[in-house]
Structures are given as C-alpha cells and as structure tokens.
C-alpha cells in the first residue's frame, strides 16, 4: 500500500501539474449594435453643433468685414468721416434689415444706435456731424473724427441683433 500511496502522492504533486489553458483575448471588433448606434448619435451631434457654429460664423461675417473697413478708414480727413457714417448705416442694414434702418435719420438714427449698442452719441457730436454733412465750408475737426470713430467702433462691436427663429 505504501507504493500505491507514494505513487498517488507523486501524481498529485505540483510538479506534475500542467499550465492552465488561457482562452484567447477578446477583441474590440466587431462591436455590439448599441455601440454603432452610439457612434452614429455622436457623429450626428458633432455635425449639428459644427453646422450651428458655421451658421453663427457666417451670420457675423458682416461684423468682421466692418471691423476691417473701420481700421482702413482710420486716416483723419473729411471723406473718411463721411465713409464712417456710411459704414454705420451699412452695418445697421446688414444687422437689422433695410426696412428698419432706411427710414431712420437724424436723432431717430442716433437714438436707435444708442438703444441697440453701447455706443453713445452726445448732442454736441450730433450737431457737429450735422454741420459737417450739410453745411459748406465747415472746417475739419480731428476731435469730431475721433469721436465718430470711437462711436462707430462701439456700434460695430456691441450692437445686439435679436434673432427671429
């Protein structure tokens, strides 16, 4: 019996054990159908937000163009003051539409600019602009140019447009 016992012990010894059979690693693909649905949903959301960003970028193109033109009109002379005032109207038409902006003139226009932006047009500046536009022989004043340039910069940068969805 002892030989049988020794043989049983020898067979049961750890030296006689074989390695455990490890299964193959599970791959990432093919994925379950839920993952494909999730990827499609994420791709759709990415496209949607990219398109919204693109539309907002295109909607603000007139503002970027106006800022470039504003910088180009920074030379202090009478023609550039008139061009700055024309630019202000064009920005208004681009932002609010021709039907809203064209009927506005004089104080109505200045009030509209003040209501829809952080630009402020003092009564003295309004008078100076009116004289510059409509009276012959009015001397060019660099302070008026600086005030118009600052006012128009504020108008271009800060006017708010209400979107009609």
C-alpha positions in Angstrom: 0.0 0.0 0.0 2.8 2.4 0.6 3.9 2.1 -3.0 0.4 3.0 -4.1 0.4 5.9 -1.7 3.7 7.1 -2.9 2.5 6.9 -6.5 -0.7 8.8 -5.7 1.3 11.5 -3.9 3.7 11.7 -6.8 0.8 12.1 -9.2 -0.8 14.8 -7.0 2.4 16.7 -6.7 2.6 20.3 -8.0 5.5 19.3 -10.3 3.2 17.2 -12.4 0.5 19.9 -12.9 0.3 21.4 -16.4 -0.3 25.2 -17.1 -3.9 26.4 -17.2 -5.3 26.8 -20.6 -6.0 30.5 -21.1 -8.7 31.5 -23.6 -7.9 33.9 -26.5 -8.2 37.6 -25.7 -11.5 39.2 -26.6 -11.1 41.7 -29.4 -12.7 45.1 -29.7 -14.4 44.3 -33.0 -17.0 43.5 -34.0 -18.8 45.8 -31.6 -22.3 45.2 -30.3 -25.0 47.1 -32.3 -25.5 49.5 -29.4 -22.0 50.9 -29.9 -22.7 51.6 -33.6 -25.9 53.5 -32.7 -24.0 55.5 -30.1 -21.3 56.4 -32.6 -23.9 57.4 -35.1 -25.6 59.6 -32.5 -22.3 61.2 -31.5 -21.5 61.9 -35.2 -24.9 63.4 -35.7 -24.4 65.7 -32.7 -21.0 66.7 -33.8 -22.3 67.6 -37.3 -25.2 69.5 -35.8 -23.0 71.6 -33.5 -20.5 72.2 -36.2 -23.2 73.4 -38.6 -24.6 75.7 -35.9 -21.2 77.2 -35.3 -20.7 77.6 -39.1 -24.1 79.4 -39.4 -23.1 81.7 -36.5 -19.8 82.4 -38.1 -21.4 83.3 -41.4 -24.1 85.4 -39.6 -21.3 87.6 -38.1 -19.3 88.0 -41.3 -20.6 91.5 -41.9 -19.3 92.5 -38.4 -15.8 91.2 -39.2 -15.9 93.0 -42.6 -17.0 96.2 -40.9 -14.1 96.0 -38.4 -11.7 95.6 -41.2 -13.1 98.6 -43.1 -13.2 100.6 -39.9 -9.5 100.1 -39.5 -8.9 101.0 -43.1 -10.7 104.3 -42.5 -8.6 105.4 -39.6 -6.9 108.3 -41.6 -8.2 111.6 -40.2 -9.9 113.5 -43.0 -13.4 114.7 -44.0 -14.0 112.0 -46.6 -13.3 109.3 -44.0 -15.8 110.8 -41.6 -18.5 110.5 -44.3 -17.3 107.0 -45.1 -17.6 106.1 -41.4 -21.1 107.3 -41.2 -22.0 105.3 -44.4 -20.4 102.3 -42.8 -22.6 102.7 -39.7 -25.7 102.6 -41.9 -24.5 99.6 -43.9 -23.8 97.7 -40.6 -27.3 98.6 -39.4 -28.9 97.4 -42.7 -26.9 94.2 -42.5 -27.9 93.5 -38.9 -31.5 94.7 -38.8 -32.7 94.8 -42.4 -33.4 97.6 -44.8 -37.0 98.1 -43.7 -35.9 99.0 -40.2 -32.9 101.2 -40.9 -33.6 103.2 -44.0 -36.5 105.2 -42.5 -34.3 106.3 -39.6 -32.4 109.6 -39.9 -31.1 112.3 -37.7 -31.9 111.9 -34.0 -34.0 108.8 -34.6 -30.9 107.1 -36.1 -28.7 108.1 -33.2 -31.3 107.0 -30.7 -31.6 103.7 -32.4 -27.8 103.2 -32.2 -27.8 104.1 -28.5 -30.7 101.7 -27.8 -29.1 98.7 -29.6 -25.5 99.1 -28.6 -23.1 100.6 -26.1 -22.3 103.4 -28.4 -23.2 106.9 -27.2 -23.8 109.9 -29.4 -23.6 113.2 -27.4 -25.8 116.1 -28.5 -22.7 118.1 -29.4 -21.5 115.3 -31.6 -24.9 115.1 -33.3 -24.7 118.8 -34.1 -21.1 118.6 -35.3 -22.0 115.7 -37.7 -25.0 117.5 -39.0 -22.9 120.6 -39.7 -20.2 118.6 -41.3 -22.6 116.8 -43.6 -24.9 119.6 -44.6 -23.1 122.9 -44.3 -20.5 124.1 -46.9 -17.1 125.4 -45.7 -17.2 123.8 -42.2 -13.6 123.2 -41.0 -12.5 119.7 -40.4 -12.1 118.9 -36.7 -9.9 115.9 -35.6 -11.8 115.7 -32.3 -15.0 115.1 -34.2 -13.3 112.4 -36.3 -12.0 110.7 -33.1 -15.5 110.8 -31.5 -17.1 109.4 -34.7 -14.5 106.7 -34.9 -14.9 105.7 -31.3 -18.7 105.8 -31.5 -18.7 103.7 -34.7 -16.2 101.2 -33.2 -18.6 100.7 -30.2 -21.6 100.4 -32.6 -19.9 97.7 -34.7 -18.6 95.7 -31.7 -21.5 95.9 -29.4 -24.8 96.1 -31.3 -27.2 93.4 -30.5 -29.3 91.6 -33.1 -32.5 89.8 -32.0 -32.7 86.6 -34.0 -36.2 85.7 -35.3 -36.2 81.9 -35.2 
